[in-house]
Amino acid sequence: MKSAFWVAVTSIVAAVIPHGVTSASTFSDLPIVIAIVDDGFNHNHRLLQGMVWRNPGEVPNNRLDDDANGVVDDLVGWDVSDMDGTVLPAVDRQSELHHGTFIAGVIAEIIRDQLGERDDYPIKLMFVKAVSDASIRDTVEDGYRALDYALKSGANVVNLSWSGGLVDDQAKSALAGIADSHAFVVAAMGNYYQDGQIYPAAHSQVFAVTGVDERGISIDGNLGEEADLTAMGAETESADVASNNGVRRDRGTSIATARVSAAVALMKLARPAVSKLEIESCLSMTSYAVDKLNPLFPGQFGAGALNISAAINCVKAGLPLNHTFSNPEGVLLFTKGKARKAELNWRIQPEGAYSGVVLKPFFEGKNKSVHVTISSLDGEHLWQGKADALPHELEFSSHAIQIKLQAKGRKDFRFGMRYAFKLVQLSKRYCQGLQRIEAEGVYTDGSVGSDYAHLSDCQWLVVPPEGENAQITFTKLDTELHHDIIHLFAGQTTEQRNLLLKLSGRELPPPLLVKGGHPALLWFVSTRENSGTGFEFKVDYVEPE
């Protein structure tokens, strides 16, 4: 049986709009080009037929640079690593370099499901190979050079289903070029938990995607504040590079990224003049909330999970003027035309534990009669005044807000608000940092019978009076065995040579005496997984025997 999440939001987790929701006749006939930067492609695969981009400026196989773009015979794309137009990996590398063909198949299948079977599609796939056939690795080594080619070749959407690599001057130049292009660039946050910013997804001009499974639960991918959106990255069948009919199965944030790229292309097809900001707004504000399904990772999935049909409808009709949104971050956007007056009432009430919100408003236009009120949901006014007087950034401690706008006159304008709710640091809910203990007494991890926080990182430094030793007696112990560990060190640091013992589980140890008059440091670290009710210990100071 499919989960409730699957049944409720089939269009996000399968990334397929149910047939009949949006007929193909509602779309523009203008071609939209998705450039896929990856390890290689079998552009003759049956799943890609009717969608392969053909360079209109090139005459096939005349060995001339007909379109004067600096490369010869880039008919369906370009191999930036081997400097030729053959985007198919060498036969002896196809067991390794199969990722690009697979991703192209994912994108093609979404387009086909939306537009139906056709001989020729108004969305085309440009193939940019960024791994040399001679490379000893299968990482996308020349990804940023490939991005530069895609941007200069006029791609409307660029799919980067990869992460990592050195951000050198060439990479910075390619990333900087996004701002000057019309391309909407989508990148994967990666499949392995990793601290710090992950490029290219972390770049301000790149739309960062992470993944969930068919239940809406996080897959093994990077999460964090850099994420803009999530999409289904569960195991999927798609094209295999080795034959024109072959298929293989895979999972990960690469697949989630491909789904978002396909959605963006369909949005551009529905309204070719749509701006990047409007696309971001519609993707974020129509997404499904997934925080409740992932209580350990609130606010780590961007705005929510992709809803293709709603995003397409949004670029055609705009956001509703009176609506409650549950997205923890996003871009609110309203454009007034020649109507005599306009009113909107937006409420933002995300699910989960948030400590406040940061707003970055913007207003464009000459209409001086636009009035904005920002308030908490209990009616407290946080800011009010003319829209053109809004500061560039506002921050409030409210966990939910309401935005009202009233405008008179026929002058058009655009009003928007980029926002992000601030997470309550759940890992610091009960204890945090270093607590210095000089007095005898009973001390705890702070959870007081509740389950302690995941990802706790807390220390207690027991400092005995001069000439005395510290004795530590645990009176309660309930942590996940072998996972959530209390470390006891002699001294003030966590140097391994000073480690006396590790504690976990429920079995109480005998009283622990730290001799020599040294301070004793207790360090508690918990994982993302299960938790217990914590611990309690008694500190006594005793004279040396």
Residue pairs with C-beta under 8 A, 6 or more apart in sequence:
2 214
3 214
3 215
3 216
5 13
5 214
5 215
5 216
5 293
6 13
6 214
6 215
9 216
9 288
9 305
9 307
10 16
10 18
11 17
11 18
11 21
11 307
11 308
11 309
11 310
12 231
12 232
12 287
12 288
12 305
12 306
12 307
12 308
13 212
13 213
13 214
13 216
13 232
13 234
13 305
14 232
15 110
15 231
15 232
15 259
15 262
15 263
15 306
15 308
16 109
16 110
16 113
16 114
16 308
17 113
17 114
17 308
17 309
17 312
18 309
19 113
19 116
21 309
22 114
22 270
22 309
22 312
22 313
24 114
24 115
24 116
26 270
26 316
27 115
27 122
27 266
27 269
27 270
28 122
28 269
28 270
28 271
28 272
29 122
30 122
30 269
30 272
31 122
31 123
31 124
32 122
32 123
32 124
32 156
32 157
32 265
32 268
32 269
32 272
33 53
33 123
33 124
33 125
33 126
33 154
33 155
33 156
33 157
34 107
34 123
34 124
34 125
34 126
34 155
34 156
34 157
34 158
34 159
34 261
34 262
34 265
35 77
35 126
35 127
35 128
35 150
35 153
35 155
35 157
35 158
35 159
35 183
36 100
36 103
36 104
36 107
36 125
36 126
36 127
36 128
36 159
36 161
36 261
37 128
37 130
37 140
37 143
37 146
37 147
37 150
37 158
37 159
37 160
37 162
38 99
38 100
38 103
38 104
38 128
38 129
38 130
38 131
38 140
38 159
38 161
38 162
39 89
39 96
39 97
39 98
39 99
39 100
39 129
39 130
39 131
39 138
39 140
40 79
40 87
40 88
40 89
40 93
40 94
40 97
40 98
40 100
40 101
40 129
40 131
40 241
41 77
41 87
41 88
41 100
41 101
41 104
41 127
41 129
41 241
42 48
42 88
42 101
42 239
42 240
42 241
42 242
42 243
42 244
43 52
43 76
43 77
43 87
43 88
43 104
43 125
43 127
44 244
45 101
45 104
45 105
45 239
45 240
45 241
45 244
45 245
45 246
46 244
46 245
47 104
47 105
47 108
47 109
47 238
47 239
48 104
48 105
48 108
48 125
48 239
50 118
50 119
50 120
50 121
51 108
51 111
51 121
51 123
51 124
51 125
52 76
52 124
52 125
52 127
53 76
53 77
53 124
53 125
53 126
53 127
54 75
54 76
54 124
55 67
55 74
55 75
55 76
55 153
57 66
57 67
57 69
58 66
58 67
58 73
58 74
58 75
59 66
60 73
60 75
61 73
62 73
63 72
63 73
64 72
64 73
65 71
65 72
69 152
69 153
71 78
71 83
71 85
71 149
72 85
73 84
73 85
74 85
74 153
75 85
76 85
76 87
76 126
76 127
77 85
77 87
77 126
77 127
77 128
77 129
78 84
78 85
78 87
78 128
78 129
78 146
78 149
78 153
79 85
79 86
79 87
79 129
80 128
80 129
80 130
80 142
80 145
80 146
80 149
81 129
81 130
81 131
81 132
81 133
81 135
81 141
81 142
82 129
82 132
82 133
82 134
87 127
87 128
87 129
88 241
89 97
89 98
89 129
89 131
89 133
89 241
90 133
93 133
94 241
94 242
95 242
96 138
97 131
97 133
97 138
97 241
98 240
98 241
98 242
98 248
99 138
99 161
99 162
99 250
99 254
100 127
100 129
100 241
101 239
101 240
101 241
102 238
102 239
102 240
102 241
102 248
102 250
103 159
103 161
103 238
103 254
103 255
103 257
103 258
104 125
104 127
104 239
105 238
105 239
105 247
106 236
106 238
106 255
106 258
106 259
106 262
107 125
107 159
107 258
107 259
107 261
107 262
107 265
108 125
108 239
109 238
110 258
110 259
110 262
110 263
110 266
110 308
111 121
111 123
111 262
111 265
111 266
112 121
114 266
114 308
115 121
115 122
115 123
122 269
123 265
123 266
123 269
126 150
126 153
126 155
128 146
128 147
128 149
128 150
129 146
130 140
130 141
130 142
130 143
130 145
130 146
131 137
131 138
131 139
131 140
131 141
131 142
132 141
132 142
135 141
139 162
139 164
139 165
140 146
140 162
140 165
141 165
143 160
143 162
143 165
143 200
144 165
144 170
144 171
144 174
144 175
144 200
145 170
145 174
147 158
147 160
147 174
147 175
147 177
147 178
147 185
147 200
148 170
148 173
148 174
148 177
150 158
150 183
151 158
151 174
151 177
151 178
151 181
151 183
152 177
155 183
156 182
156 183
156 184
156 265
156 268
157 183
157 184
157 185
157 186
157 261
157 264
157 265
157 268
158 183
158 184
158 185
158 186
158 261
159 186
159 257
159 258
159 261
160 185
160 186
160 187
160 188
160 200
160 201
160 206
160 257
161 187
161 188
161 253
161 254
161 255
161 257
161 258
162 187
162 188
162 254
163 187
163 188
163 189
163 190
163 198
163 199
163 200
163 201
163 222
163 253
164 190
164 198
164 199
165 171
165 199
167 175
167 199
171 199
171 200
175 199
175 200
175 203
175 205
175 206
178 185
178 203
178 205
178 206
179 205
182 276
184 207
184 264
184 268
184 276
184 279
185 200
185 205
185 206
185 207
186 206
186 207
186 209
186 257
186 260
186 261
186 264
187 200
187 201
187 203
187 206
187 207
187 208
187 209
187 257
188 201
188 209
188 210
188 221
188 252
188 253
188 254
188 256
188 257
189 198
189 201
189 208
189 209
189 210
189 221
189 222
189 223
189 224
189 226
189 227
189 253
190 198
190 201
190 221
190 222
190 253
191 219
191 220
191 221
191 222
191 252
191 253
191 254
192 220
192 221
192 222
193 220
193 222
194 222
197 226
198 222
198 226
200 206
201 208
201 209
201 226
202 208
202 226
207 228
207 229
207 260
207 264
207 280
207 283
208 226
208 227
208 228
208 229
208 302
209 227
209 228
209 229
209 230
209 231
209 253
209 256
209 257
209 260
209 302
210 218
210 221
210 222
210 223
210 227
210 229
210 230
210 233
210 253
210 256
210 300
210 301
210 302
211 218
211 219
211 221
211 230
211 231
211 232
211 233
211 234
211 252
211 253
211 255
211 256
212 218
212 219
212 230
212 231
212 232
212 233
212 234
212 256
212 290
212 293
212 294
212 301
212 305
213 219
213 232
213 233
213 234
214 232
214 234
215 293
216 288
216 290
216 293
216 294
216 305
217 293
217 294
218 294
218 297
218 300
218 301
219 233
219 234
219 251
219 252
219 253
220 252
221 233
221 252
221 253
221 256
222 253
223 297
223 300
223 301
224 300
225 299
225 300
225 420
227 300
227 301
227 302
228 280
228 283
228 284
228 302
228 303
229 260
229 283
229 284
229 287
229 301
229 302
229 303
229 304
229 305
229 306
230 256
230 287
230 290
230 301
230 302
230 304
230 305
230 306
231 255
231 256
231 257
231 259
231 260
231 305
231 306
232 255
232 256
232 259
232 305
232 306
233 251
233 252
233 253
233 254
233 255
233 256
234 251
234 255
235 249
235 250
235 251
236 249
236 250
236 251
236 255
237 247
237 248
237 249
238 247
238 248
238 249
238 250
238 255
239 246
239 247
239 248
240 246
240 247
240 248
256 306
259 306
259 308
260 283
260 306
262 308
263 283
263 306
263 308
263 311
263 312
264 279
264 283
266 308
266 312
267 274
267 279
267 282
267 283
267 311
267 312
267 315
268 274
268 279
270 312
270 315
270 316
271 315
271 316
274 315
277 331
277 333
277 416
278 315
278 333
279 315
280 331
281 314
281 319
281 330
281 331
281 332
281 333
281 416
282 310
282 311
282 314
282 315
282 319
283 303
283 306
283 311
284 302
284 303
284 304
284 327
284 329
284 330
284 331
285 303
285 314
285 319
285 325
285 327
285 330
285 331
285 332
286 307
286 310
286 311
286 313
286 314
287 302
287 303
287 304
287 305
287 306
287 307
287 311
287 327
287 330
288 304
288 305
288 306
288 307
289 304
289 305
289 326
289 327
289 328
289 350
289 351
290 301
290 304
290 305
291 297
291 298
291 299
291 301
291 328
291 350
291 351
291 352
292 351
292 352
294 300
294 301
295 352
296 454
296 528
298 328
298 352
298 353
298 354
298 423
298 424
298 426
299 328
299 329
299 350
299 352
299 354
299 421
299 423
302 329
303 327
303 328
303 329
303 330
304 326
304 327
304 328
318 333
318 334
318 335
319 332
319 333
319 334
319 346
321 334
321 342
321 343
321 344
321 345
322 344
322 345
322 346
323 345
323 346
323 347
324 346
324 347
324 348
324 349
325 332
325 346
325 347
325 348
325 349
326 348
326 349
326 350
326 351
327 348
327 350
328 350
328 352
328 354
328 420
328 421
329 419
329 420
329 421
330 418
330 419
331 416
331 417
331 418
331 419
332 346
332 348
332 403
332 416
332 417
332 418
332 419
333 414
333 415
333 416
334 342
334 344
334 405
334 414
334 415
334 416
335 412
335 413
335 414
335 415
336 342
336 365
336 367
336 407
336 412
336 413
336 414
336 415
337 412
338 410
338 412
339 410
340 408
340 409
340 410
341 406
341 407
341 408
341 409
342 405
342 406
342 407
343 404
343 405
343 406
343 407
344 403
344 404
344 405
345 402
345 403
345 404
346 402
346 403
346 404
347 377
347 400
347 401
347 402
347 403
348 357
348 400
348 401
348 402
348 403
348 419
348 421
349 377
349 400
350 399
350 400
350 421
353 399
353 423
353 424
353 426
354 399
354 421
354 422
354 423
354 424
355 397
355 399
355 422
355 423
355 424
356 395
356 396
356 397
356 398
356 399
356 421
356 422
357 395
357 396
357 398
357 399
357 401
357 419
357 420
357 421
357 422
358 393
358 394
358 395
358 419
358 420
358 422
359 374
359 393
359 394
359 395
359 396
359 401
359 417
359 418
359 419
360 392
360 393
360 394
360 417
360 418
360 419
361 372
361 387
361 390
361 391
361 392
361 394
361 415
361 416
361 417
361 418
362 390
362 414
362 415
362 416
362 417
362 418
363 370
363 387
363 388
363 390
363 413
363 414
363 415
363 416
364 413
364 414
364 415
365 411
365 412
365 413
365 414
366 411
366 413
367 407
367 409
367 411
367 412
367 413
368 386
368 388
369 407
369 408
369 409
370 386
370 387
370 388
370 405
370 406
370 407
370 413
370 415
371 384
371 385
371 386
371 387
371 405
371 406
371 407
372 383
372 384
372 385
372 386
372 387
372 390
372 403
372 404
372 405
372 415
373 381
373 383
373 384
373 402
373 403
373 404
373 405
374 381
374 382
374 383
374 384
374 394
374 396
374 401
374 402
374 403
374 404
375 381
375 382
375 384
375 401
375 402
375 404
376 382
376 396
376 398
376 400
376 401
376 402
377 398
377 400
377 401
377 402
380 398
382 394
382 396
382 398
382 401
383 390
383 394
387 405
387 407
387 413
387 415
399 421
403 417
405 415
407 413
425 432
426 453
426 454
426 455
427 453
427 454
427 455
427 456
427 457
428 453
428 456
429 453
430 445
430 446
430 447
430 448
430 450
430 452
430 453
430 456
430 534
431 445
431 446
431 452
431 453
431 456
431 458
431 524
432 457
432 458
433 458
433 459
434 459
434 460
434 461
435 443
435 458
435 459
435 460
435 461
436 461
436 463
437 443
437 460
437 461
437 462
437 463
437 539
438 463
438 465
439 539
440 539
440 540
440 541
441 538
441 539
442 475
442 536
442 537
442 538
442 539
443 460
443 536
443 537
443 538
443 539
444 476
444 534
444 535
444 536
444 537
445 452
445 456
445 458
445 524
445 534
445 535
445 536
446 452
446 458
446 534
447 453
447 533
447 534
448 534
449 533
449 534
450 533
450 534
451 531
451 532
451 533
451 534
452 479
452 484
452 526
452 531
452 532
452 533
452 534
453 526
453 531
454 526
454 527
454 528
454 529
454 531
455 526
455 527
455 528
456 484
456 524
456 525
456 526
457 524
457 525
458 523
458 524
459 521
459 522
459 523
459 524
460 521
460 522
461 492
461 519
461 520
461 521
462 470
462 472
462 514
462 519
462 520
462 521
462 522
462 539
463 470
463 519
464 470
464 514
464 517
464 519
464 541
465 541
466 517
467 517
467 543
467 544
468 517
468 541
468 542
468 543
468 544
469 513
469 514
469 515
469 516
469 517
469 541
469 542
469 543
469 544
470 513
470 514
470 518
470 519
470 520
470 539
470 540
470 541
471 511
471 512
471 513
471 514
471 539
471 540
471 541
471 542
472 488
472 511
472 512
472 514
472 520
472 522
472 537
472 538
472 539
473 511
473 512
473 537
473 538
473 540
474 503
474 508
474 509
474 512
474 535
474 536
474 537
474 538
475 508
475 536
475 537
475 538
476 508
476 533
476 534
476 535
476 536
477 486
477 503
477 505
477 506
477 507
477 508
477 509
477 535
478 506
478 532
478 533
478 534
478 535
479 485
479 486
479 503
479 504
479 505
479 506
479 524
479 526
479 531
479 532
479 534
479 535
480 504
480 505
480 526
480 527
480 529
480 530
480 531
480 532
481 504
481 505
481 506
482 504
482 505
483 504
483 526
483 527
483 529
483 530
484 504
484 524
484 525
484 526
484 527
484 531
484 532
485 502
485 503
485 504
485 524
485 525
486 502
486 503
486 504
486 522
486 523
486 524
486 535
487 494
487 499
487 501
487 502
487 522
487 523
487 524
487 525
488 499
488 500
488 501
488 502
488 503
488 512
488 514
488 520
488 521
488 522
489 495
489 498
489 499
489 500
489 520
489 521
489 522
489 523
490 498
490 500
490 514
490 516
490 518
490 520
490 521
491 498
491 518
491 519
491 521
492 519
492 521
493 521
494 521
494 523
500 512
500 514
501 509
501 512
503 509
506 532
512 520
513 542
514 520
515 544
517 544
522 537
524 535
